[in-house]
Amino acid sequence: MAYQGNNLTTPLHKLYVARGMAGFDTAIDLTSASDAKQRPSTGVLDISRRDIVTPNDAPVIAETSANGLCFMFMGTAAADKDMAWRLLAWKNENGPAEIVAYGTAKTGSQAVVTYPHNGATATNAYWCDTIVITAEYWMKEVEATAAGGNSISKLFFDACGYRYFKMEITTTGDPVTNSAVYYGYF
């Protein structure tokens, strides 16, 4: 029998930048600045363009191969440092910011040797091995892989037809100095 193709394919790809390495964010005030027209002009991931660092300038159509999203966190300073996170989403053309979920993350001892998007050498950067979801407000489950073990924990969920995502990182506990977030899709 000849190969007929597989309709359940997962695209292979590199890790993309969802949030560039930076200090802490000022959270978007959802009581007064949450409309799509007030969406920040920088630091917002457009999954149709794939990356906040090197966007694709091709025309954007209202369809994307990114259905499931998987986020990986890293922080600088040392292992066992904390950060708080909040993930927001917007529809394709209009609508308010919506909270996908929020929680905390902690760096493990697995060092970031080189940054995935540009191959530059990392210094005192560590992948998070723990992601805790404090609350979620999404249509489908938002999950995190098992905590600890000094591996890399991942936050994952179905994008549910949303196009724009912003990962905000704020301080908590014994905080990281700077942080970045990478993502993949499936």
BELNORGI-V223742 format. One record per helix or strand. SS is the DSSP state (helix for helix, strand for strand). FROM is the first residue (numbers start at 1). TO is the last residue. If there is no record, write none. Layout:
ss:SS from:FROM to:TO
ss:SS from:FROM to:TO
This chain:
ss:strand from:16 to:22
ss:strand from:35 to:35
ss:helix from:36 to:38
ss:strand from:45 to:46
ss:strand from:68 to:76
ss:strand from:82 to:90
ss:strand from:96 to:96
ss:strand from:98 to:111
ss:strand from:114 to:114
ss:strand from:121 to:121
ss:strand from:125 to:136
ss:strand from:143 to:144
ss:strand from:155 to:158
ss:strand from:164 to:170
ss:strand from:175 to:175
ss:strand from:179 to:185
